[in-house]
Amino acid sequence: MNTMLNVRNILFIMLGAGFLFASCGRDGMKAKEYVLSDDDKGFGSDHALMEFLNEDVENIADMVMYDNTASINGCNPVVTHDTANDKLIIDFGAECEDAAHMIRKGKIIVNYTRQYWDSGSTRTITYDDYYYNGNRLTGYKVVENRGKNPSGYTYFSIIMADTLHLGGNSGTIQWYSERSRIWLNGFNTTSVFSDDDYHIDGSGSLKRANNSYCDFNILSTFLVSTDCKYVKEGVLEIIPRDGYARTIDYGNGECNDDATIEINGKIFDIKL
């Protein structure tokens, strides 16, 4: 399942550089460089970061729920399974650096009712002094297995409310989201995680460290795969409290770094 942790490594590229506008608009006219404001870049990158952190935590919980162990790209946390209280504690200790130089420390705590692949099961994920690359994550995630959808796929409802305390006393990112997660492929191969594909839908809100606020909606279902570090397909709408709404189109199902962004009626090709 190591590859699951790379599904959204794009997020950190976005954090460092914002969006790189790589070509003309779709009307064929030569477009001048569009200089994004801090919030133009920040809403997208903050959203992407919180998406990544939540997927990362959930993927770790998946591994541990399956066989009570986890090897995360060379990082091996200590797992304590309290069967009397239906609790898993995933302890990264003072520091655990994986092969991709991602550093985790502290504990992820999973309280559950049944195994996560059983219909009707729930698990609640919380944190005990848990850090990712120097940023402390607090809050919770509640995941419920809703059984089969009309198409025969197992799906989950997920409610999450998190606060990311940025390193260097740089403020906090506050995030709330409600979504569904449909397990398209890989459900029957629980010991192999590189073949997993998911559809994700949902909405939520985000407050940046500078107190700027936005709502977001997945307008067109996300397709994510554990063998690809990019969102393969889907459209995200970001609606700031002040300023123009914008949409990010991740493509039509291929694993690549091509996408488009639309702001105030103008569409630009971007490299992720």
Sine and cosine of phi, psi and omega as CSV:
sin_phi,cos_phi,sin_psi,cos_psi,sin_omega,cos_omega
0.00,0.00,0.09,1.00,-0.06,-1.00
-0.83,0.56,-0.57,0.82,-0.05,-1.00
-0.92,0.39,-0.37,0.93,0.03,-1.00
-0.86,0.51,-0.50,0.87,-0.07,-1.00
-0.96,0.26,-0.15,0.99,-0.02,-1.00
-0.97,-0.24,0.06,1.00,-0.10,-1.00
-0.83,0.56,-0.61,0.79,-0.02,-1.00
-0.83,-0.56,0.66,0.75,0.09,-1.00
-0.90,0.43,-0.32,0.95,0.13,-0.99
-0.76,0.64,-0.47,0.88,-0.12,-0.99
-0.87,0.49,-0.60,0.80,-0.07,-1.00
-0.98,0.22,-0.44,0.90,0.16,-0.99
-0.90,0.44,-0.69,0.72,0.00,-1.00
-0.90,0.43,-0.59,0.80,0.01,-1.00
-0.89,0.46,-0.65,0.76,-0.09,-1.00
-0.98,0.22,-0.53,0.85,-0.18,-0.98
-0.80,-0.60,0.00,1.00,-0.12,-0.99
0.91,0.41,-0.60,-0.80,0.03,-1.00
-0.95,-0.30,0.72,-0.70,0.03,-1.00
-0.99,-0.15,0.91,-0.42,0.02,-1.00
-0.99,0.10,0.89,-0.45,-0.26,-0.97
-0.97,-0.25,-0.19,0.98,-0.07,-1.00
-0.37,-0.93,-0.23,-0.97,-0.06,-1.00
-0.97,0.24,0.23,-0.97,0.19,-0.98
-0.94,0.35,0.18,-0.98,-0.10,-1.00
-0.95,0.30,-0.20,0.98,0.02,-1.00
-0.98,0.18,0.03,1.00,0.05,-1.00
0.99,0.10,-0.17,0.99,0.02,-1.00
-0.98,0.21,0.56,-0.83,0.06,-1.00
-0.92,0.40,0.84,-0.53,-0.07,-1.00
-0.99,-0.10,0.68,-0.74,0.13,-0.99
-0.95,0.30,0.41,-0.91,0.03,-1.00
-0.87,0.49,0.76,-0.65,0.02,-1.00
-1.00,-0.09,0.91,-0.41,-0.04,-1.00
-1.00,0.03,0.92,-0.39,-0.04,-1.00
-0.99,0.17,0.61,-0.79,0.11,-0.99
-0.96,0.28,0.13,-0.99,0.03,-1.00
-0.86,0.51,-0.67,0.75,0.01,-1.00
-0.96,0.28,-0.56,0.83,0.09,-1.00
-0.80,0.59,-0.74,0.67,0.02,-1.00
-0.97,0.25,-0.65,0.76,-0.19,-0.98
-0.94,0.34,-0.62,0.79,0.02,-1.00
-0.87,0.49,-0.72,0.69,-0.01,-1.00
-0.91,0.41,-0.70,0.72,-0.06,-1.00
-0.95,0.30,-0.61,0.79,0.04,-1.00
-0.91,0.41,-0.67,0.74,0.06,-1.00
-0.87,0.50,-0.71,0.70,-0.01,-1.00
-0.89,0.46,-0.64,0.77,0.01,-1.00
-0.89,0.45,-0.71,0.70,-0.01,-1.00
-0.93,0.37,-0.59,0.81,0.11,-0.99
-0.85,0.53,-0.75,0.67,-0.04,-1.00
-0.88,0.47,-0.74,0.67,-0.05,-1.00
-0.88,0.48,-0.64,0.77,0.01,-1.00
-0.94,0.35,-0.65,0.76,0.07,-1.00
-0.90,0.44,-0.65,0.76,0.00,-1.00
-0.86,0.51,-0.75,0.66,-0.01,-1.00
-0.90,0.44,-0.69,0.72,-0.03,-1.00
-0.91,0.41,-0.61,0.79,0.04,-1.00
-0.90,0.43,-0.63,0.77,0.06,-1.00
-0.89,0.45,-0.70,0.72,0.03,-1.00
-0.88,0.47,-0.62,0.79,0.05,-1.00
-0.85,0.53,-0.74,0.67,-0.03,-1.00
-0.86,0.50,-0.73,0.69,-0.07,-1.00
-0.94,0.35,-0.62,0.78,0.01,-1.00
-0.89,0.45,-0.47,0.88,-0.04,-1.00
-0.96,0.27,-0.76,0.65,-0.11,-0.99
-0.64,-0.77,0.32,0.95,0.07,-1.00
0.91,0.42,0.23,0.97,0.08,-1.00
-0.71,-0.70,0.27,-0.96,0.07,-1.00
-0.46,-0.89,0.77,-0.64,0.16,-0.99
-0.85,-0.53,0.93,-0.36,-0.16,-0.99
-0.95,-0.32,1.00,0.04,0.07,-1.00
0.80,0.60,0.67,0.74,0.02,-1.00
0.99,-0.10,-0.12,0.99,0.06,-1.00
-0.98,-0.19,0.79,-0.61,-0.10,-1.00
-0.84,-0.54,1.00,-0.02,0.01,-1.00
-0.93,0.36,0.33,-0.94,0.07,-1.00
-1.00,0.08,0.80,-0.60,-0.04,-1.00
-0.95,-0.33,0.80,-0.59,0.10,-1.00
-0.92,-0.40,0.84,-0.54,-0.02,-1.00
-0.94,-0.34,0.95,-0.31,0.03,-1.00
-1.00,-0.05,1.00,0.02,-0.08,-1.00
-0.93,0.37,-0.44,0.90,0.01,-1.00
-0.92,0.40,-0.50,0.87,-0.05,-1.00
-0.90,-0.44,0.18,0.98,0.01,-1.00
0.78,0.62,0.83,0.55,-0.05,-1.00
-0.70,-0.72,0.66,-0.75,0.13,-0.99
-0.89,-0.46,0.72,-0.70,0.08,-1.00
-0.88,-0.47,0.85,-0.52,-0.02,-1.00
-0.94,-0.33,0.95,-0.30,-0.19,-0.98
-0.94,-0.34,0.91,-0.42,0.02,-1.00
-1.00,0.00,-0.02,1.00,0.04,-1.00
0.94,0.35,-0.41,-0.91,-0.04,-1.00
-0.95,0.32,-0.47,0.88,0.03,-1.00
-0.12,-0.99,0.72,-0.70,0.07,-1.00
-0.67,-0.75,0.95,-0.32,-0.04,-1.00
-0.98,-0.20,0.78,-0.63,-0.01,-1.00
-1.00,-0.02,-0.03,-1.00,-0.09,-1.00
-0.92,0.39,-0.36,0.93,0.05,-1.00
-1.00,-0.03,0.17,0.98,0.03,-1.00
0.92,0.40,0.47,0.88,0.15,-0.99
-1.00,0.00,0.78,-0.63,-0.12,-0.99
-0.93,-0.37,0.85,-0.53,0.08,-1.00
-0.89,-0.45,0.51,-0.86,0.14,-0.99
-0.47,-0.88,0.31,-0.95,-0.06,-1.00
1.00,0.05,-0.28,-0.96,-0.18,-0.98
-0.83,-0.55,0.64,-0.77,0.25,-0.97
-0.97,-0.25,0.77,-0.64,-0.06,-1.00
-0.89,-0.45,0.78,-0.63,-0.02,-1.00
-0.86,-0.50,0.91,-0.42,0.15,-0.99
-0.98,-0.22,0.73,-0.68,-0.14,-0.99
-0.66,-0.75,0.29,-0.96,0.07,-1.00
-0.98,-0.19,-0.70,0.72,0.06,-1.00
-0.58,-0.81,-0.03,-1.00,0.09,-1.00
-0.87,0.49,0.60,-0.80,-0.17,-0.98
-0.91,0.41,-0.34,0.94,0.01,-1.00
-1.00,0.07,-0.05,1.00,0.03,-1.00
-1.00,0.08,0.73,-0.68,0.02,-1.00
-0.86,0.51,0.72,-0.70,-0.01,-1.00
1.00,0.00,-0.14,0.99,0.00,-1.00
-0.96,0.30,0.48,-0.87,0.08,-1.00
-0.75,-0.67,0.45,-0.89,0.15,-0.99
-0.60,-0.80,0.62,-0.79,0.03,-1.00
-0.89,-0.46,0.83,-0.56,-0.05,-1.00
-0.96,-0.29,0.81,-0.59,0.08,-1.00
-0.76,-0.65,-0.04,-1.00,-0.14,-0.99
-0.69,-0.72,0.54,-0.84,0.08,-1.00
-0.81,-0.59,0.99,-0.14,0.02,-1.00
0.79,0.61,0.72,0.69,-0.06,-1.00
-1.00,-0.03,0.76,-0.65,-0.02,-1.00
-0.82,-0.57,0.58,-0.81,0.15,-0.99
-0.79,-0.62,0.90,-0.43,-0.01,-1.00
0.76,0.65,0.69,0.72,0.09,-1.00
0.99,0.10,0.04,1.00,0.02,-1.00
-0.93,-0.36,0.77,-0.64,-0.07,-1.00
-1.00,-0.03,0.76,-0.65,-0.02,-1.00
-0.96,-0.28,0.80,-0.60,0.09,-1.00
-0.81,-0.59,0.28,-0.96,0.02,-1.00
0.84,-0.55,-0.47,-0.88,-0.06,-1.00
-0.42,-0.91,0.30,-0.96,0.10,-0.99
-0.63,-0.78,0.79,-0.62,0.04,-1.00
-0.91,-0.41,0.85,-0.52,-0.06,-1.00
-0.87,-0.49,0.81,-0.58,0.04,-1.00
-0.86,-0.50,0.78,-0.63,0.11,-0.99
-0.98,0.21,0.90,-0.44,-0.08,-1.00
-0.99,-0.11,0.15,0.99,0.00,-1.00
0.99,0.13,-0.56,-0.83,-0.05,-1.00
-0.99,-0.11,0.65,-0.76,0.14,-0.99
-1.00,0.08,0.07,-1.00,-0.03,-1.00
-0.84,0.54,-0.38,0.93,0.02,-1.00
-1.00,0.04,-0.02,1.00,0.05,-1.00
1.00,-0.01,0.16,0.99,0.00,-1.00
-0.99,-0.15,0.62,-0.79,0.10,-1.00
-0.94,0.35,0.69,-0.72,0.01,-1.00
-0.67,-0.74,0.37,-0.93,-0.09,-1.00
-0.80,-0.61,0.59,-0.80,0.23,-0.97
-0.99,-0.17,0.66,-0.76,-0.09,-1.00
-0.72,-0.69,0.79,-0.61,0.15,-0.99
-0.88,-0.48,0.78,-0.63,-0.02,-1.00
-0.67,-0.74,0.62,-0.78,0.06,-1.00
-0.65,-0.76,0.94,-0.34,-0.13,-0.99
-0.77,-0.64,0.44,-0.90,0.18,-0.98
-0.79,-0.61,0.80,-0.60,0.07,-1.00
-0.97,-0.22,0.90,-0.44,0.00,-1.00
-1.00,-0.02,0.96,-0.28,-0.12,-0.99
-0.94,0.34,0.60,-0.80,0.01,-1.00
-0.88,0.47,0.36,-0.93,0.01,-1.00
0.93,0.36,0.43,0.90,-0.01,-1.00
0.79,0.61,0.69,0.73,-0.06,-1.00
-1.00,-0.04,0.20,0.98,0.03,-1.00
0.98,-0.19,-0.22,-0.98,-0.06,-1.00
-0.75,-0.66,0.46,-0.89,0.21,-0.98
-0.93,-0.36,0.83,-0.56,0.01,-1.00
-0.96,-0.29,0.68,-0.74,-0.18,-0.98
-0.61,-0.79,0.71,-0.71,0.12,-0.99
-0.69,-0.72,0.69,-0.73,-0.04,-1.00
-0.48,-0.88,0.59,-0.80,0.17,-0.98
-0.83,-0.56,0.75,-0.67,-0.10,-1.00
-0.42,-0.91,0.20,-0.98,0.16,-0.99
-0.89,-0.45,0.52,-0.85,-0.04,-1.00
-0.73,-0.68,0.94,-0.34,-0.03,-1.00
-0.99,-0.14,0.80,-0.59,-0.03,-1.00
-1.00,0.01,0.98,-0.19,-0.10,-1.00
-0.98,0.19,-0.73,0.68,-0.07,-1.00
-0.67,-0.74,0.52,-0.85,0.09,-1.00
0.99,-0.12,-0.04,1.00,-0.05,-1.00
-0.90,0.44,-0.56,0.83,-0.04,-1.00
-1.00,0.03,0.02,1.00,0.04,-1.00
-0.85,-0.53,0.92,0.40,-0.14,-0.99
-0.92,0.40,-0.29,0.96,0.04,-1.00
-1.00,-0.01,-0.09,1.00,0.02,-1.00
-0.85,-0.53,0.87,-0.50,-0.10,-0.99
-0.96,-0.29,-0.12,0.99,-0.05,-1.00
-0.97,0.23,-0.12,0.99,-0.03,-1.00
-0.96,-0.29,0.29,0.96,-0.08,-1.00
-1.00,0.05,0.70,-0.71,0.12,-0.99
-0.78,-0.63,0.60,-0.80,-0.03,-1.00
-0.70,-0.71,0.51,-0.86,0.28,-0.96
-0.96,-0.27,0.70,-0.71,-0.03,-1.00
-0.79,-0.62,0.76,-0.65,0.11,-0.99
-0.75,-0.66,0.42,-0.91,0.07,-1.00
0.41,-0.91,-0.13,-0.99,-0.04,-1.00
-0.44,-0.90,0.09,-1.00,0.01,-1.00
0.12,-0.99,-0.33,-0.94,-0.01,-1.00
-0.59,-0.80,0.35,-0.94,-0.04,-1.00
-0.55,-0.84,0.66,-0.75,0.09,-1.00
-0.85,-0.53,0.85,-0.53,-0.06,-1.00
-0.98,0.19,0.15,-0.99,0.00,-1.00
-0.91,0.43,-0.41,0.91,0.02,-1.00
-1.00,0.00,0.19,0.98,0.03,-1.00
0.96,0.26,0.12,0.99,0.15,-0.99
-0.95,0.32,0.59,-0.80,-0.17,-0.99
-0.81,-0.59,0.58,-0.81,0.11,-0.99
-0.54,-0.84,0.39,-0.92,0.23,-0.97
-0.98,-0.21,0.38,-0.92,0.06,-1.00
-0.61,-0.80,0.52,-0.86,0.01,-1.00
-0.67,-0.74,0.66,-0.75,0.18,-0.98
-1.00,0.10,0.97,-0.25,-0.07,-1.00
-0.97,0.24,-0.61,0.80,0.04,-1.00
-0.77,-0.63,0.77,-0.64,-0.18,-0.98
-0.75,0.67,0.74,-0.67,0.11,-0.99
-0.96,0.29,0.67,-0.75,0.22,-0.97
-0.93,-0.36,0.87,-0.49,0.03,-1.00
-0.81,-0.59,0.56,-0.83,-0.02,-1.00
-0.72,-0.69,0.53,-0.85,-0.02,-1.00
-0.96,0.28,-0.20,0.98,0.01,-1.00
-0.98,-0.18,0.20,0.98,-0.01,-1.00
-0.66,-0.75,0.74,-0.68,-0.05,-1.00
-1.00,0.10,-0.06,1.00,0.02,-1.00
-0.94,-0.33,0.44,-0.90,0.24,-0.97
-0.91,0.41,0.83,-0.56,-0.10,-1.00
-0.98,0.19,-0.49,0.87,-0.16,-0.99
-0.35,-0.94,0.52,-0.86,0.08,-1.00
0.75,-0.66,0.27,-0.96,-0.01,-1.00
-0.76,-0.65,0.77,-0.64,0.01,-1.00
-0.93,-0.36,0.74,-0.67,0.11,-0.99
-0.96,-0.27,0.75,-0.66,0.07,-1.00
-0.88,-0.48,0.82,-0.58,-0.09,-1.00
-0.86,-0.50,0.99,-0.13,0.03,-1.00
-0.94,0.35,0.41,-0.91,0.08,-1.00
-0.90,0.43,-0.59,0.81,0.08,-1.00
-0.83,-0.56,0.70,-0.72,0.05,-1.00
0.96,-0.28,-0.04,-1.00,-0.09,-1.00
-0.99,0.15,0.60,-0.80,0.21,-0.98
-0.93,0.36,0.46,-0.89,0.04,-1.00
-0.64,-0.76,0.44,-0.90,0.05,-1.00
-0.82,-0.57,0.58,-0.82,0.07,-1.00
-0.88,-0.47,0.85,-0.53,0.00,-1.00
-0.96,-0.26,0.89,-0.46,-0.10,-0.99
-1.00,0.04,-0.04,1.00,0.09,-1.00
0.88,-0.47,-0.26,-0.97,-0.16,-0.99
-0.85,-0.52,0.46,0.89,0.14,-0.99
0.91,-0.42,-0.13,0.99,0.01,-1.00
-1.00,-0.02,0.45,-0.89,0.02,-1.00
-1.00,0.01,0.99,-0.14,0.05,-1.00
-0.42,-0.91,0.06,-1.00,-0.06,-1.00
-0.98,-0.19,0.36,0.93,0.01,-1.00
-1.00,-0.04,0.67,-0.74,0.07,-1.00
-0.38,-0.92,0.10,-1.00,0.11,-0.99
-0.77,-0.64,0.45,-0.89,0.09,-1.00
-0.78,-0.63,0.69,-0.73,0.03,-1.00
-0.89,-0.46,0.82,-0.57,0.03,-1.00
-0.73,-0.69,0.84,-0.54,0.06,-1.00
0.81,0.58,0.66,0.75,0.07,-1.00
0.99,0.12,-0.04,1.00,0.00,-1.00
-0.96,-0.28,0.74,-0.68,-0.05,-1.00
-0.93,-0.38,0.74,-0.67,-0.02,-1.00
-0.79,-0.61,0.61,-0.80,0.18,-0.98
-0.98,0.22,0.65,-0.76,0.01,-1.00
-0.72,-0.69,0.44,-0.90,0.20,-0.98
-0.97,-0.25,0.73,-0.69,-0.09,-1.00
-1.00,0.08,0.00,0.00,0.00,0.00
